[in-house]
Amino acid sequence: MFSYPPKAFFNKVMPKNKIYGFAKPSRSIQNKFVSQIEQLVWAYKLAPETINLSARGFVQEIQVFDVLLRGNTISEDVLLTMDKSVVHPVFFQLHYNDKIRFAAAYKRANEADPGKWVVSDYFFTDWSPAKAPLLPLPVALDLNALYEDIFRAHIMLASRKGETTRELVDRASLIKQQEREVLRLEADLQREKQFNRKVEINAQLREVKNELAALYLS
């Protein structure tokens, strides 16, 4: 997605057991790490000393991880475990079979407890060729602004005028929730045999689709 400056290149292999030590994942999640991830590399460290931008607010550094996958999917709880092991925002570059896609959750300080993080749903770009041209980093005044600009590129949804990143994330998460509800209602409609119940489900489905269309409006 973005071309990071050479000075920020870190290139440090991260042992899975080091992640386990910080995040304390369950045995089932550890098994997913083994089955889904070939190698994890801490690729870039964006910090005042590596990118010449000042830290502001909760964004003191930004980390970029290269994740070499064994297959073309990764569980969100695996990504969350990696996020929990790092006290800074993280962007993931997922690699599989000469393809790459990018993933991230919006990470912000907990208002009730600033020492803790709130992590949103994960957002994924489509797969693209690994050698596709990279974009220059957005122009930003500090690391917080840079983080928000990079993160917005992960959400395949146009921002509304004046919409904050947090508001955009909330709207995108609600869209995902409503899309799941559409699929559930469509499945219920296919299974239902009673006419009156079909009419009821159809009405619910129309309502959810109308709400979804409104959420997509920019």
N, C-alpha and C positions, 0 to 999 in steps of 0.2 A: 504493500500500500504506500508507505512513505520511505524515503531514503534518509536514513539517520546519519549524522556526521561521524566520520572515522574516529574522532576523538572520543566518542561515546561508546565505541565498540568494546565489549567486555569479554564475550566468548568464553564463558566458564561453564563447563558441564556440571549440572546439578544432580547429585545422586538422589534417587527416590527416597532413601531412608532419611536424608536430611529434611526433605519435605515432611515426611511422617513425624519426625521429631518435633517440628514446629506446630503442625496442624492437628496431630493426633487423630488421623482418620480411622474409621472402622475397618475391620478386616475385609469386608466386602468392597470398600472403596480401594483399599490397597490392592486387592485382586484386579480391580479395573485398571489401576495404574499399570500393573504388569501386563495385562492383556491388551491395553490400548496404546501405551506409550513405549516407543523404542528408545528414545533418548530425549532428555530435556536440557536445553542450553540457555543459560542466561546470556542473551545476545547483546543487549545494549543497556546502558545505564545513563539516563538523561538527568543530569544534575547541574547545579551552578558551575561546577568546575569542568564539566565535560561539554556543555552546550552554551555556556555564556549567557544564561538566563537566570534571573533571580528567583528564589523560592518565595512563594506567597501562600498564605492560608495553610490548608492541610496538605497541599502538594509540595513536598520538599524534594522529592525525586520521582521519576517515572521509570519503570522497568519494562523491558521488552524481552519476552521469552520465545525462543524457537522450540516448537514441540514436534518431534518426528514421530508420526503415528504409524502403528502397525496396520490399521485399516482406515477407512474414510470417515469414521465417526469418532467422537469423543463425548463422554458423559459430562453434563454440566456440573455434577458433583465432584468430578475430578478437577475441573477448572477451578471450582470454588475452593477445593482443598489447597490448590496452589496459591490462590489469592489470599487465603487465610494465613499462609506461611510467610507472607511478605507484608511489611508495614507501609508499603507505598502502592499507588495504582500500577496495574500491570496490563500490558497489551500482549496478546498471544498471536504468534504466527504459526499456523498449523500446516505441516508439510506431509504430503502423501503422494507417491508416484508422480513426481515432477509437477505436482499441482500445489497451490497454496491458497489458504483462506485465512481470514483474520477474525479474531474473536475478542470480546471484551465485555466486562460488566462495569457499570458506573459505580465507582467507589467514592464514598464521601464520609466525613466524620459524623459520628452519632451525636445528635444535638443534646441528648440527655447525658451522654458519657463521651466526651471528645477523645478519650483514649481508645475508643472502639470504632469499628468501621460498619457502615451500612453498605451492603453489596446488592445491586439490582439483579434483574434477569440478565442472561447473557445474550449478546447480539452477535450474529455471524454474517460475514459477507459471503458471496458465492465463491465457489472454487474458480481459480484462474490459473493460467500457466505460471510456473514458478519463475520463469525468466521474463515475465511481463514487465514493462517499464514501471519504475517507481515514481511516485509524486514527490516534489520537494516538500519539506516540512512547512506547515502553515506559519505565516509571520505572526509572532506573538510577543507580548511585552514581558511575560513571566511564565514560569512553569505551569501555574494554575490555568492560565488562558490557553497555553499549548495543549495541556491535557484535555481540556474541554473541546478544543477544535479537532484533535485527533479522534477523540471518542465519538463525536458527532458523525464522523465519516464511517463509523461502524454501523450506524442505524440507517437502514434503507427506507428512510421516511423524511419527507421534506419538512423543514421547520416552519412553524407559523411565525408571523411577525411578532417580535418581542418575546418569543417563547424561550424560557431558560432551558439549559441542558436538563435540569432535574424535571421540569415539566414535560419536555420532549421524551425523556425516559419513561415517565409515568404513563404518557399517552401511548407510547410504543408497547409498553407492557400490557396495557389494557387492550390494545389491538390483538396481541397474541392470545390473551384470555378469551376475547370475543370470538376469535377465529376457532379456538378449540371448542367453544360452545356451539358454533355453527356446525362443526363436524359431528358433535354429539347429537344435536337435534336432527341432522340429516340421517344419521344412523338409526335414531329412534323412529324416524318417519318410515324408513325402509322396513323396519321390523314390525311396525304396528299394523294390526289387521282391522281394528274397529274404526269405522268411518268417523264417528264423532271425535274420537281421540286424535285421528289424523288431522282433522280440521283445527283442533286445539294446538297441536304441535306446529302446524303450518303457520298459525298466527304468531306463535312464539318465535319461529324461525324468521319470519318477515321483520319482526320487531328487532331482533338481534342484528340482522343484516342492515337495517336502517341505522342502528346505532353504530355499527362498524363503518358504514359509508361516511357518517358524520365525523368519526374519529380520523379518517383519512384526509379530510378536507384540510388544506393548508391556508 
